[in-house]
């Protein structure tokens, strides 16, 4: 490729990786990563064009296939995750869909945990069955259910851990062992944990997905996604699917996410500290009936969180009063924390999952998932925790 890769040391620690790895400098030797806002590339001769389209990776040919700025993001994420290969996508949901659709075929089975983001459930329960793919849903916390579902074999296992929005965890080493015995590849949506708090590949998973829109960008600016896994899976299954279906990440969005990665560790440390303080405040508040946060000893999977995560994350989920009316009264009384369905932002955000992110999930299924009308999810940002606590306190007084 025409750009010159900057030296990378295998001994670099995560913060250095997130600042330097994957950097491709042009002939101008720029300090900051360049934004290559181009759809195509030119060739010095017809023979050079012919050679380029043999797709040997020697140069860029079209930004739907690959782009220098996007390639920098992919390489940085690859090194951070410890994966063999990475491909970026236009959004997190594009990453999730592509990770499955690129290799699961008609007549094959997917086994998935039930505690998933609403759009993930839609892909698994509505879109893929149209193409003759069977999806079996299990309680991700129950190893017996995984074992029973996998006795018939499967092509893929899909799960979130921690889950959105109830922060359920899946025992990754145990489930990946069961899945591999059944011949399945394991795909983990790791968005709540980020690459820094949980490394699914080291716990047995085969493929990891991210919505880079969340903590990786971290400032509410851009959509993006990523899929990481073995070189064989990426090159033989995922790359052709992405090349021909076209969910390409914009170079500008890739650049924003490269800049986001530079501060990811620093932001996470501060956001987790704030989330822990707010979780303890909410747990003790008389108008909060339940608080879910993997860093609280009251979390039903606290021991598992300590075992497979290096930190509890930045999201706190809790129930306010007795139903939707109380939850809405609380949301509408907030003055600092904004109502938004996004998360992982530098600004604290709150949402009511039952009427937003999971509103198209059937009420009876929401009940099984623990998504009641009183449930509220807060993504903790970088504000002073005292200000956030005061805002929560005055809003709870309105309930």
Secondary structure, DSSP 8 states (H G I E B T S, - for coil): --SEE----TT--HHHHHHHTT-EE-TT--SS------SB---SSHHHHHHHTT--SSS--BTTT--HHHHHHHHHHHHHHT-SEEEEESSHHHHHHHHHHTT--TT-EEEEES---HHHHHIIIIIGGGGT-EEEEE-TT-HHHHHHHHTT--SEEEEESS-TTT-----HHHHHHHHHHTT-EEEEE-TTTHHHH--GGGGT-SEEEEETTTTTT-SS----EEEEE-HHHIIIIIHHHHHHH-----HHHHHHHHHHHHTHHHHHHHHHHHHHHHHHHHHH-TTEEEEE-TTSTTSTTHHHHHHH-SS--SEEEEEETTSHHHHHHHHHH-SSSEE-S--S-SS-EEE-GGGTTTTTS-HHHHHHHT--TTEEEEE--SS-HHHHHHHHHHHHTT-
